[in-house]
Amino acid sequence: MLGVFSGSIVSPPDELVAAGSRTPSPKITATALVNRFLQTHSSAVSMQIGDDAQLAYTHQNESVIQPRSFAVKDDIFCLFEGALDNLGSLKQQYGLAKSANEVVLMIEAYKALRDRAPYPPNHVVGHLEGNFAFIVYDKSTSTLFVATDQQAKVPLYWGITADGWVAFADDADLLKGACGKSLASFPQGCFFSTAFGELRSYENPKSKVTAVPATEEEIWGAKFMVEGSAVLAATK
């Protein structure tokens, strides 16, 4: 799955901007990145959302137990990859039909977060049990909400394209070819919300998430970690 967002929606992470400046490498624009994704996956579906966001996904090579899904409701767009172990109880909590799947649940969970302020986002994501990564984009408020599970069993990466858009994808090689060194694993057990303006840990909401510059030999520009934790908050 792939999501690209302009600077009017999300400011590129300073650490990834710096990484790209330290070790310049070839990059392509956000449009070229989406086109490359579509050319590589003949069955892919893409959605242009206004002038500042685009989503794309494919069922090609997806895991049987961790499928990719897409839904849109009330101008809220969601890409979801993975599966929730407690989907049944969450559907009851949010008053959803038995037929609702993970991506529909995530839209309703986001709506609860948006409309029931002050509703802590770490509670929303912290209640999800299973393996997952998701991208939620609310067109009505130009809000982006992204998260991964506590063990990063579903990989997610983010980077900066040549024209300064922020890209999220489950394919590291795809972003490596588009973002150069301005690339990192999205940290496990964390969420990013433009409504709150920063990357946060939902496992340890009081701990700050910081980035450590990577060595030039690594494909990553930086590794994000939760302060006070001995474990890097990034996939290996």
N, C-alpha and C positions, 0 to 999 in steps of 0.2 A: 504494500500500500504506500501511497505517496501523497503528501500535502505540501503545498508551497504557498507562502503568505508574504505579502509586500511589507515594506517598512511602515506603512500607515496602519498596519494591524499589530505587528510585533517588531520590536527593536532587536536587531541581531545581538546575541550574547557577546559582551566585550571580550571574553576570553577566546572565543572563536575568531573574532575579528583580529585580535592580536596574533593568534596562531597563524592565520593566513598571511599576516604582514611579516612575521619572522621568517617563514619559509614559503615564499611564493611558489605556487604550482598552478598548472592549467585549470581553469574553471570555465563553466558555460552558464548561460542565463537560465532563469527559472523556466521560461517557455521552452528552451532547448532541452532542459531536463525532462519536462513532461513529455515532450515529443519523443525523446529517447526511450522513456518508459513505455509509451504506446507502441513504438516500433518494435521493441523487444518482446512485448506481450500482445500478440495479435487479438486476444480475447478481452483485453483491458477495457474498462469503462472510465471515462473522465468527465468531470463536471467543472465548468467555469462558473465561479460564484462572484458576480460583479466584476470589478476590475482588479481586485486585490487578493483573490484566493482561488486556488484550483486544487481539486482532489482527484485522485485516480486510484483504481485498484483492479486486481485480477484474481480469479480463482485458480489460475495456473500455478502448479507446484505447491499448492497450499496443503497444510497438514490436515488430515482427516479429523483429528481431535482438537485442532486449533484453527478453525476456518476463519476466513475474512468475511466481513459483512458490512453493508452500507444501508443507511436509512436517512430520511429527512422528514422533519415534522415541524411546522410552525417556524420555518426559516432556520431551524437548527439542523446542521449536517453532521453526521457521525460516521467515521470509519472505525471498525472494531475488529481486532484479530485476537483469537483465543477462545477460552471457555471459562465460565464461572461455576464453581462448585456449589455455591449457595444461590443459584439463580432462582430456585423455587421460593425461598423465603424472601428474597428481594422483590420478587413480583408481588407477593402479598403486601410487603411493606409499602410499595409504591402504588398499589391498587391496580395492577396490570392484569390483563387476561392471561390465561394459562398458555396461550399460543405465543406470547411475547418472547422474543429472543434477547440475546445480550445487547445488541446494538439499539434496540428499542428501549430496553431498560436504561441504557446509558443516557439517552436523550432525556428520559423522564428524571433521572437522577440529576442531570445538569439543570433542568428546569427548576427542580426543588432547590438546588444550590443558588440559582439566580434569583428566584422569586421569594425565598423565605429568609432573606437576610436578617440578622447575621448568622448564616448557616455555615459552619467551618468546612472548607473544601476537603480538609484532611479526613473529616468524618465520612464524607461521600465516598472517597476512594478507599479509605481504610476499611470500609465494610465489604469491599469486593474481595471474595476469596477465589483464587484460581490463578490461571496464567493468562495474561492479557496485556495488550497495548491498545490505546485508543486516541483518536484525534477528534475533538468536537469543535465545530466552528458555528458560532451564533451570528448569522448575518445581520439580524436586527440590531445587535449591539456591537458588532465587529469584535466579538470576544473569542479568543482561542483558549481551549482547555485540553491539555495533553497529559497522559500519565502511563506508567508501566507498572507491572506487578512487582512484588517485593523481592523476587529472585531474578527478575528480567528473563523469565523463561520464554517470553515472546520478545525478541530483540527489537529495539527501536533506536534510530540514529538521527542526529540533527546536524545541519551544516548551513553554510551561507553560500549562495550562488554568486556568479560574477556580477549580477546587477543588485546585489544586496538583499535578496529575498531569503527568508528562512525556510528551509526545507526539512521535512520529517519523512523518514522511510524505514521500512523493515529490512532493506537491502543495503548493506554497507558499501558494496562495490558500486552500486548505482550512484550513491552520494559522493563516493571517493572520486569518481570521474567527473563530477559536476562541481564539487565544493573544494577540491584540493585539500589543503591542510586545515581549512576552516571546517573541521569535522570532528564529531565526538559521539560516543555512545550516550544515549539518553540515560541518566542515572536511575538505577533500580529503586523501587519504593518511593519515587518522587513524582511530583506533578508540576506542571508549568501552566500558569493562568495569567493572561494579560489583564484580567480584572484585578489581580493582586500584584502584578508587576514583577514577579520574580520566581525563580525555581525554588521549590520547597520540598522537604521530606515529609510525607504523611505518616511515616513510621515514627519519626522523631521531629514533630512540628516545631519544637523550640530550638532545634539545632540548625545552624546555618549551613548551606550547601556552598562549597567553594570549589574552584577549579585549579588543578595542578598542571602546568605546562608539560606536554609530553616531549620526549626526546625526538630529535630529528629522524631517527631510524624508524619510529612508529608511524603508522598511517594516521593516527589520531593527532589532532592539534592540542587537545587537552583531555584530562580525565577529571570528572566531577566526583566529589566525595562529600559525605556528610560529616561535619566536624564532630569530634568525639567518638567517631566510629573507626575501628581498625580495618574495616573492610571498605575497599573502594566501591563507591556507588556507581559502578559502571560494569558492563559486561566485559569479560576477559577477551 
